[in-house]
Amino acid sequence: MIKMILKIGCLVVILIIAFLALAFWEGGDKLRWFGKETQKQSEKLADKADKLKETGKAIKEGATEVTEKAKKLKDMVGDKEETGEEKKEQKAKK
C-alpha cells in the first residue's frame, strides 16, 4: 500500500515538473490557448444549461395547466355522477 502511495506521489511530482518545464519552454502560449478554449466551451455549456432550464420551466407550467384542467373535469364529472345517482335513487323509490 505504501509503495503504491509513493509511486503516485512520484508521478505527481514528475507531472508538475514537466508542466512547469513546458510552461517555461513554450512561453505559456499553449496554456493560454487551453484556457481560451476552456472558456469558450464553458460558455457554450452555460447557454445549453439556460435553454434546458427554460424548457424545464415550460414543461412544468404546461403540466400544471393540464393538472388544473384535469381537476376541473374530474369535479364536473363527479358532480354529474352524483346527480345521476340521485336520479337512480329517486327511480328506485318510485
N, C-alpha and C positions, 0 to 999 in steps of 0.2 A: 504494500500500500504506500509506504514511504517512498519507494523507488519511483512509483507512478507519479506521485506529487512532485518529486524532484525533476522528473522528465518534463512534466507540464510546466513547471517553473522555468526550467532552462529554455524550453521552446518559447515561452512568453518573452523572456529576456532577449533571445535571438531575434524574434519578430520586432521587438521595439527598436533594437539596434539597427536592423535592416530598414525599418521605416524611417528612422532619423537619417540614416546614410542616404537613402533615396531622396528624402526631402532636401537635404543639403546639396546633393549632387545635381538634381534636376532643377533646383531653384524653387520648388513648390508649385510649378505650373500644373503638373498633373494632379496635385492635391486640390488646387483651386478649381480645376475642371471637374473633379469628382464632387466638390462642394456645390458648384453651379448646377450640375446635372441632378444632384440630390434635391436641391431646392426646386427645380422645375418639376420633378416627379412628385414632390410633396404637394406642390400647388395643384397639380392635376388630381391627385388623390383627394385633396380638400374639396375641389369642385365636385367630384363624384360623390363625396360624402354629403355635401349640401343637397345635391339632387336627390340622393337616396332619402335624406331626411324629409324633403318636401314631398316626395312620393309617399312616404310613410304617413305623413300628416293627412294627405289627401285620402289615402285608403282608410285611415281612422275616421275621418269626417264622413266619408261615404258609408262606412259600416254603422256609424252612429245614426245616420239618417235612415238606413234600412231597418235598423233595430227599432227606432221610434215608429216607423210606418207599420212594422210587423206587430208591435204592441197595440197600435190603434186598430188594426184589422182584427186582432185577437179579441180586443174588447168589443168591437162591433159584432163579431161572430158569436161571442159569448152572450151578448145581450139578446141576439136573435134566437139562440138556442134556449135561453131561459123562457122567452115568450112562447116558443114552440112547445116547451114542456108544460107551460101553464095551460096552453090550449088543449093539450092531450089530457091533462088532469081534469079540465072542465068537461071534455067529452066523456071521460070515464065516469064522472059524477052524474051525468045525464043518464 
